[in-house]
Amino acid sequence: MQKSEKKPRKNAKDFAEDIADKFRLQMERLRLAPDQIYQIHNNIRRMTNQFDTPGPEMRRVVDFNVPNGDFPVPVRLFVPHQASEAAGPTLIYLHGGGFVTCSVESHEGVVRRLASGSGYRVISVDYRLAPQFPYPAGPDDCEVVLNWAMEGYGQDDYGIDRHHLSLGGDSAGGNMTAYLAQKYRDKLKSQILFYPLMQLVDLKPPKPGPQDWLQLGFMALKFIDEHYVAGADTKDTRLSPLFETDLKDLPPAFILTCGLDPLRDEGKLYAEKLERNGVCVEYCHEKLMPHGFLNFTKAFPKGRKIPLDAADFLRKYMPDLNI
């Protein structure tokens, strides 16, 4: 009996190429009719879950809608075992996915780690996606949820303390987090930006390097420009928060960038701008990690640690006074 040969283990580059090819295929399919897009999102959710390890168990997980006229916003609340029984600090999390894909399901591992690591409640927002709902539908939904929490509607039923709120997100979610943190700077305790998309004017890094071999970044940003931006002014800080000139008194920021990410320069530039304006910044750069690695912890175990570091940051700037 002939002994079967072992398949060589894929290195980080091979793995990233496989993921890029799969995302590229799904993004091309997003041009299909609206009634087919739901299945595409399910495919991407299964793909991300395939490469992510399960997040920690929660004391309670609740799905509900935040009222918003004809477009109520679905959210998922994660309550870790350590959370205080009284209303306490809460992180509102905006998932990534280029404004066109992903969901609360695809980012559940990241959110559960943030909740368990901090001991705080986390609300994950399932905002509307392009191309069905182009800009500003997504940011509108996220702002509705933030205002709902700030006005105290989540306190009695869900334990959300309106006076102890932070905002976080990755990639496209980091883009919306950065803008909302600028707008509501006096209402938030802190912000978390995981490899944030900070501007939509330039589609390529200012200094392309060998780490840009996938060309996925340019293709994804071009798709975003066509189907999400859809003719809006990309210099507007709601689309490109990097261009905001008034950065005084913003909430402390945890900012993650990656060496194998076309967004690396703009995330670092924003961290430097915040620091020059007196904002407390904890900057983390993972030189050998690609964009989106927090969703692929089976391939990149470091993805399990970063949310815990961000959770420590949350506790530092948004302590739970009930404990």
C-alpha positions as CSV (number, residue, x, y, z in Angstrom):
1,M,0.0,0.0,0.0
2,Q,1.5,3.3,-1.1
3,K,2.0,5.9,1.6
4,S,0.1,9.1,0.8
5,E,2.2,12.2,0.6
6,K,1.7,14.9,3.1
7,K,0.5,18.2,1.7
8,P,2.9,21.0,2.5
9,R,1.6,23.4,5.1
10,K,0.6,26.8,3.6
11,N,2.6,29.8,4.6
12,A,1.1,33.2,5.4
13,K,1.4,34.4,1.8
14,D,-0.3,31.3,0.4
15,F,-3.1,31.5,2.9
16,A,-3.6,35.2,2.2
17,E,-3.7,34.5,-1.5
18,D,-6.4,31.8,-1.0
19,I,-8.5,34.2,1.1
20,A,-8.0,37.0,-1.4
21,D,-9.2,34.8,-4.2
22,K,-12.3,33.8,-2.3
23,F,-13.1,37.4,-1.3
24,R,-12.5,38.5,-4.9
25,L,-15.0,36.0,-6.2
26,Q,-17.6,37.0,-3.7
27,M,-17.1,40.7,-4.5
28,E,-17.6,40.0,-8.2
29,R,-20.8,38.2,-7.4
30,L,-22.0,41.2,-5.4
31,R,-22.8,42.8,-8.8
32,L,-25.7,40.3,-9.1
33,A,-29.4,41.1,-8.5
34,P,-30.4,42.1,-4.9
35,D,-32.3,38.9,-4.3
36,Q,-29.1,36.9,-4.8
37,I,-26.9,39.0,-2.5
38,Y,-28.2,37.5,0.7
39,Q,-26.7,34.2,-0.3
40,I,-23.4,35.8,-1.1
41,H,-23.2,37.3,2.4
42,N,-23.9,33.9,3.9
43,N,-21.1,32.4,1.9
44,I,-18.7,35.0,3.2
45,R,-19.9,34.5,6.8
46,R,-19.3,30.7,6.5
47,M,-15.8,31.4,5.0
48,T,-14.7,33.7,7.9
49,N,-16.2,31.3,10.5
50,Q,-14.3,28.4,8.9
51,F,-11.0,30.1,9.8
52,D,-11.9,31.5,13.2
53,T,-11.9,29.8,16.5
54,P,-15.0,30.0,18.6
55,G,-15.1,33.0,21.0
56,P,-15.7,32.7,24.8
57,E,-19.1,31.8,26.2
58,M,-21.4,34.6,27.3
59,R,-23.8,34.9,30.2
60,R,-26.4,36.3,27.7
61,V,-26.7,37.0,24.0
62,V,-29.7,38.9,22.8
63,D,-30.8,40.0,19.3
64,F,-33.1,43.0,19.0
65,N,-33.8,46.0,16.8
66,V,-33.1,49.6,17.5
67,P,-36.0,51.7,16.2
68,N,-35.2,53.7,13.1
69,G,-38.4,54.4,11.1
70,D,-38.7,52.1,8.1
71,F,-35.2,50.8,8.7
72,P,-34.9,49.4,12.3
73,V,-31.3,48.5,13.0
74,P,-30.6,44.9,14.0
75,V,-28.1,44.6,16.8
76,R,-26.7,41.7,18.9
77,L,-25.9,42.3,22.6
78,F,-23.1,40.2,24.2
79,V,-23.1,40.1,28.0
80,P,-20.1,38.3,29.5
81,H,-20.2,36.4,32.7
82,Q,-18.2,39.1,34.6
83,A,-20.5,41.9,33.6
84,S,-22.1,43.8,36.6
85,E,-25.7,43.2,37.2
86,A,-26.3,46.9,37.3
87,A,-26.1,49.0,34.1
88,G,-22.4,49.2,33.2
89,P,-19.9,50.2,30.5
90,T,-20.7,49.2,27.0
91,L,-18.7,49.0,23.7
92,I,-20.6,49.6,20.5
93,Y,-18.9,47.6,17.8
94,L,-19.1,48.2,14.0
95,H,-17.9,45.3,11.9
96,G,-15.7,45.6,8.8
97,G,-16.3,44.2,5.4
98,G,-15.7,47.2,3.0
99,F,-19.3,48.5,3.6
100,V,-20.5,45.7,1.3
101,T,-20.3,42.5,3.2
102,C,-19.8,40.7,6.6
103,S,-22.2,40.9,9.6
104,V,-22.5,40.4,13.3
105,E,-22.1,36.7,12.7
106,S,-18.8,37.0,10.7
107,H,-17.3,39.1,13.5
108,E,-18.7,37.3,16.5
109,G,-15.3,35.9,17.5
110,V,-13.7,39.3,17.7
111,V,-16.7,40.7,19.6
112,R,-16.9,37.9,22.1
113,R,-13.1,38.3,22.9
114,L,-13.6,42.0,23.5
115,A,-16.6,41.3,25.8
116,S,-14.9,38.5,27.8
117,G,-11.6,40.3,28.0
118,S,-13.1,43.5,29.3
119,G,-16.0,42.1,31.3
120,Y,-18.2,44.7,29.6
121,R,-21.3,44.5,27.4
122,V,-20.7,44.8,23.7
123,I,-23.4,45.7,21.1
124,S,-22.6,44.6,17.6
125,V,-24.4,46.6,14.9
126,D,-25.8,44.9,11.7
127,Y,-25.9,48.1,9.6
128,R,-27.2,48.2,6.1
129,L,-24.7,47.3,3.3
130,A,-24.0,48.5,-0.2
131,P,-24.7,48.0,-3.1
132,Q,-28.3,47.6,-2.0
133,F,-27.9,50.5,0.4
134,P,-25.1,52.9,-0.6
135,Y,-23.7,55.7,1.5
136,P,-24.9,57.1,3.9
137,A,-27.2,54.2,4.9
138,G,-24.5,52.4,6.9
139,P,-23.2,55.3,8.9
140,D,-26.8,56.5,9.5
141,D,-27.6,53.1,11.1
142,C,-24.5,53.2,13.3
143,E,-25.3,56.8,14.4
144,V,-28.9,55.8,15.2
145,V,-27.6,53.0,17.5
146,L,-25.1,55.3,19.2
147,N,-27.7,58.0,19.8
148,W,-30.2,55.4,21.1
149,A,-27.5,54.3,23.7
150,M,-26.5,57.9,24.6
151,E,-30.1,58.8,25.2
152,G,-30.5,56.0,27.8
153,Y,-33.0,53.8,26.0
154,G,-30.9,50.6,26.6
155,Q,-30.3,51.1,30.3
156,D,-33.4,49.3,31.9
157,D,-33.7,46.4,29.5
158,Y,-30.1,45.8,28.5
159,G,-27.9,47.3,31.2
160,I,-26.3,49.9,29.0
161,D,-25.0,52.8,31.0
162,R,-25.4,55.9,28.8
163,H,-22.6,57.7,30.6
164,H,-20.0,54.9,30.0
165,L,-19.9,54.2,26.2
166,S,-17.0,53.5,23.9
167,L,-17.0,52.8,20.2
168,G,-15.0,50.4,18.1
169,G,-14.7,48.8,14.7
170,D,-12.4,47.2,12.2
171,S,-11.6,48.3,8.6
172,A,-14.9,49.9,7.3
173,G,-16.2,49.8,10.8
174,G,-13.1,51.6,11.9
175,N,-13.9,54.3,9.3
176,M,-17.3,54.9,10.8
177,T,-16.0,54.7,14.4
178,A,-13.4,57.4,13.7
179,Y,-15.9,59.8,12.3
180,L,-18.5,59.2,15.0
181,A,-15.8,59.6,17.7
182,Q,-14.9,63.0,16.1
183,K,-18.6,64.0,16.1
184,Y,-19.5,62.8,19.6
185,R,-16.1,63.3,21.2
186,D,-17.5,64.6,24.5
187,K,-19.9,61.6,24.9
188,L,-17.4,58.7,24.4
189,K,-14.9,57.3,26.8
190,S,-12.6,55.7,24.2
191,Q,-12.4,54.4,20.7
192,I,-10.9,51.2,19.1
193,L,-9.7,51.2,15.5
194,F,-8.6,47.9,14.1
195,Y,-6.8,48.4,10.8
196,P,-9.1,51.3,10.0
197,L,-10.0,52.6,6.5
198,M,-9.3,56.3,7.1
199,Q,-9.8,57.9,3.7
200,L,-11.5,57.1,0.3
201,V,-9.7,59.6,-1.9
202,D,-6.6,57.6,-2.8
203,L,-7.1,54.0,-3.7
204,K,-3.5,52.9,-3.5
205,P,-0.9,53.3,-0.7
206,P,1.3,56.4,-1.2
207,K,4.4,54.2,-1.1
208,P,3.5,50.7,-2.5
209,G,5.8,47.9,-1.3
210,P,6.2,44.2,-1.8
211,Q,3.4,43.6,0.8
212,D,0.9,44.9,-1.8
213,W,1.4,41.9,-4.2
214,L,-2.2,40.8,-3.8
215,Q,-3.7,43.9,-5.4
216,L,-6.8,43.1,-3.4
217,G,-6.7,46.4,-1.6
218,F,-6.9,48.5,-4.8
219,M,-9.7,46.2,-6.2
220,A,-11.7,46.4,-3.0
221,L,-11.4,50.2,-2.7
222,K,-12.4,50.6,-6.3
223,F,-15.5,48.5,-5.6
224,I,-16.3,50.6,-2.5
225,D,-15.9,53.8,-4.5
226,E,-18.3,52.5,-7.2
227,H,-20.9,50.8,-5.1
228,Y,-20.8,52.5,-1.6
229,V,-19.5,56.0,-2.2
230,A,-21.5,56.2,-5.4
231,G,-20.6,59.7,-6.3
232,A,-20.5,61.3,-2.9
233,D,-17.7,63.7,-1.9
234,T,-14.8,61.5,-0.7
235,K,-13.1,64.5,0.9
236,D,-16.0,64.8,3.4
237,T,-14.8,63.7,6.8
238,R,-17.8,61.4,7.1
239,L,-16.2,59.3,4.4
240,S,-12.6,60.2,5.0
241,P,-12.1,61.0,8.8
242,L,-8.4,61.2,8.2
243,F,-9.0,64.7,6.8
244,E,-10.6,66.1,10.0
245,T,-8.5,69.1,11.1
246,D,-10.0,69.6,14.6
247,L,-8.8,66.6,16.6
248,K,-8.6,68.2,20.0
249,D,-10.3,66.4,23.0
250,L,-11.0,63.2,21.1
251,P,-11.5,60.1,23.2
252,P,-8.4,57.9,23.8
253,A,-7.7,55.6,20.9
254,F,-6.4,52.1,20.5
255,I,-5.2,51.8,16.9
256,L,-4.0,48.6,15.2
257,T,-2.2,48.5,11.8
258,C,-0.7,45.6,9.9
259,G,2.4,45.4,7.8
260,L,0.7,43.4,5.1
261,D,-2.2,45.8,4.7
262,P,-2.7,48.5,2.1
263,L,-4.3,50.6,4.8
264,R,-1.2,50.6,7.1
265,D,0.0,54.1,6.3
266,E,-3.3,55.9,6.9
267,G,-3.8,54.2,10.2
268,K,-0.4,55.1,11.4
269,L,-0.8,58.7,10.1
270,Y,-4.1,59.1,12.0
271,A,-2.4,57.8,15.2
272,E,0.4,60.4,14.8
273,K,-2.1,63.2,14.1
274,L,-4.1,62.3,17.2
275,E,-0.9,62.3,19.4
276,R,0.1,65.7,18.0
277,N,-3.3,67.0,19.2
278,G,-2.8,65.7,22.7
279,V,-5.0,62.6,22.4
280,C,-3.9,59.5,24.3
281,V,-3.1,56.8,21.8
282,E,-2.1,53.1,22.2
283,Y,-0.6,52.2,18.8
284,C,-0.1,48.5,17.9
285,H,1.6,47.5,14.6
286,E,1.7,43.9,13.6
287,K,4.4,43.8,10.9
288,L,3.7,40.3,9.6
289,M,-0.1,40.3,9.8
290,P,-2.5,40.9,6.9
291,H,-5.7,43.0,6.9
292,G,-8.6,41.2,8.5
293,F,-6.4,38.7,10.5
294,L,-8.6,39.1,13.6
295,N,-11.2,37.0,11.8
296,F,-8.8,34.2,10.9
297,T,-7.4,33.1,14.3
298,K,-6.9,29.5,13.2
299,A,-4.3,30.7,10.7
300,F,-3.1,33.7,12.8
301,P,-3.3,32.9,16.6
302,K,-2.2,36.4,17.3
303,G,-5.7,37.4,16.4
304,R,-6.9,36.0,19.7
305,K,-4.6,38.3,21.7
306,I,-5.1,41.7,20.1
307,P,-8.8,42.0,21.2
308,L,-7.7,41.2,24.8
309,D,-5.1,44.0,24.6
310,A,-7.9,46.3,23.4
311,A,-10.1,45.0,26.2
312,D,-7.4,46.1,28.7
313,F,-7.4,49.5,27.0
314,L,-11.2,49.7,27.5
315,R,-10.9,49.0,31.2
316,K,-8.2,51.6,31.6
317,Y,-10.3,54.5,30.1
318,M,-13.8,53.2,30.8
319,P,-13.6,51.6,34.3
320,D,-16.7,49.9,35.7
321,L,-17.7,51.9,38.8
322,N,-20.0,49.0,39.9
323,I,-17.1,46.6,40.6
